[in-house]
Amino acid sequence: MLPGSIQITGEALSGAEIKDICDSLKENSVRLLSVRGCQLSDRDFGRVCRGVAESHSLAQLNLNLGVVSTIGRTKQLADALKANRSIQTLFLHGSPLLDAGLVTLNAALSTHPSLVSLDLGDCMLGDEAIRLLCGLLPPDGAKSGLKELTLSANPAISSQGWARLAIAAAHSSQLRVLNLDYNPLGDHIAGMLAVAVASSRTLEVLDLEGTGLTNQSAQIFLDMVENYPTCLRVLVLAENDISPELQQQISDLLSEGDEEEDKDGEARGSSVTAREKPAWLPHSISASKRLGQKGSTDIHIPPHAFFRRDHLLLMK
């Protein structure tokens, strides 16, 4: 466990445990709070939100796997985020937010002064949520925006929604990591994303694992990395119907220049951080099945799951 962190997974939290968490938050001794998959009463969830609102030290908040389970809790979280000024990373993966939840959270997210990383994977989002999220990817540096966005496993988003996101990603002045794994994108949307990558001045990581791609998409990405300069350093294409030969060609091209980029990275400091990525399960599967044994993690690291342009690992 990291210094200044509280990390609990899959537990039924008592009132006494909630009090300890809230006291630590108010004492500004916590930088990371993770209660992923935990069961707590609505009253206790409200107490945690008030602690989050008052904390000046909290940098990372993990409420993955159904902790934010109702619109009432979503409103409480929104109020806490409006008051908090320190959170940089927010995980809500596996929360049944729907578009209505994003509408509730939008004002707090769009005005938060420190938030740079947001995980909304498997949150039952649709096109209205995408429209709002595009507002968190501003096209100029005058306004702060997200550097990392995860939208894994949100199959209700339409082609129009993905096209809107691709345009926003292409013009974002700050987005560096975009995780879209396990969405039914197909080759058409992948082509739009390739154009976005080619246009972007910042995007370094694109995760398209399990998105229904074929050799057609892979050829477009191959042409892009072969013929055009991009910032792309990691492209994840695992679990798609793409030939090993094409995957190897893309991998080789992204690997070119490693030595030079490693030297540059040492000079300026590395910027791409590893991502804890839960093994994907459809949202309809119960929280108990997601978690497995009590207190267990849901990290899944399949072999050969990424291509990279530098020595840094993007965890799967």
Phi, psi and omega in degrees: 000139182287151174301139179070028182234148172238116184229112181228135182232127170068025181258154167270110188275132179276167177298324179293320179294320177298319178299317179298318179298313182295320178298318179296320178297316182291333178279357181057042179252005184242126173258332181229123174239120179230117175235042187298128178072012182275153177256127176211153183289163177300322179297316181290326176298319177298323178295318178297317180298321178294324175295319177298318181299324184272347185284137175253357185252340188293120181253334184224127181235120182245109177242033182299161169066053166085010178295319176269086194257352182221164178293331176297317178292325177299319179295320178295319178296319179300317179296321179295319180292329178295326181274328182286145179237002191249340186294128177255329184230128181233122178252121176233022184304131178080024177256133182282064186288317189062176179297325181298325178294321178291324175300318180294320183276343194303313182299319180291320180292317186286341181251359181292131188281346187240344187295123179232348183224129186222126178248110178239033178293143176053047180248014177060040183274157177229200187293327179295321177297319178298319179302318180290320181295329177299333176291345177269006179237067186294148184276358179224159185282359182291336181239136179291153181206181182287142171260336180221130180225128178244124179231033181304145168053054172237074190290350180282349179288132185272173176301323178296319178297316179294323178297319177299317180294320180299320178296315180296319179296322181298326186255357179297139181270357185225339187297125182242335182228125179229114182252111183239020185300149176059040166245146180281069186283309183076176186293326183297310180292324178300323176298319176298319181293326177297319177297320179298317179298316181297329182275333187289143175263000186229336191291119184251333185228128176228118182255112179239031179298133173061043183246017175076032182270157178232187178301334179300313178295317182299323179295323177296314179295323178298313178300321182295308184288338180279327190246349186227141176286130176223168175274355187299130179240333181224126176232118182259118182233017180297158176060037172233164181274066183239135184295148177302327181295314179294319178300320181293320178298316179296317180301316181297317181293320179289339180276341180296140180082010180305313186297317180293318181290326176298320178295318178297319180296323178294327182286323186250355182089135182287155187232342181269121183256155180290148181245128168284120185237116180291147173301132186285135171223144178303149185297335182291343178288139186294160180298325181295323178288328176296318188278334185069228180289150181302129177085000182279160176269171177235031178284137179228125182236088178286151179289152175056039186265004183209154167251149181218154178253353176222187185277355184279143184262129170265109185291144177248000000 
